[in-house]
Amino acid sequence: MPIVNCVFNSISAVCLVLGYRAIKRRDWRVHKRFMLSAASSSAAFLITYVAYHYLHGDTIFDRSSAIRPFYLGILASHIILSIVSLPMILATLYLALGRSFVQHKRIARVTLPIWLYVSVTGVVVFLLLRFFG
């Protein structure tokens, strides 16, 4: 299941970047598709992540590893920003789907980098656990 979660985070990150590129080209339809795909992938990640950890518990990073402090720093920022990002993502989507584009654009400028960071660091956390943990 962790590899599936990693794939969902990767898909979200790629869709976010492609959605951003589309809106910069003023291609609203493509932007909407990519952003809804990113949201769907993030939602699938959240569901599978919660289910996995409910059934299997947490994975402990090797306490003797020299990179453990680096891992914990990445993990802490990832967790904190994932908590912050969820209501921001929902508000950004709500505003866009409600066609409140001025407010959507304002909040999306803050939401996008946080959401992208959370998606990418989710992959980094997985890789660090897999190869060093």
ABEGO torsion letter per residue (X at the ends): XAAAAAAAAAAAAAAAAAAAAAAAAGBAAAAAAAAAAAAAAAAAAAAAAAAAAAAAEBBBBBAABAAAAAAAAAAAAAAAAAAAAAAAAAAAAAAAAAGBAAAAAAAAAAAAAAAAAAAAAAAAAAAAAAAAX
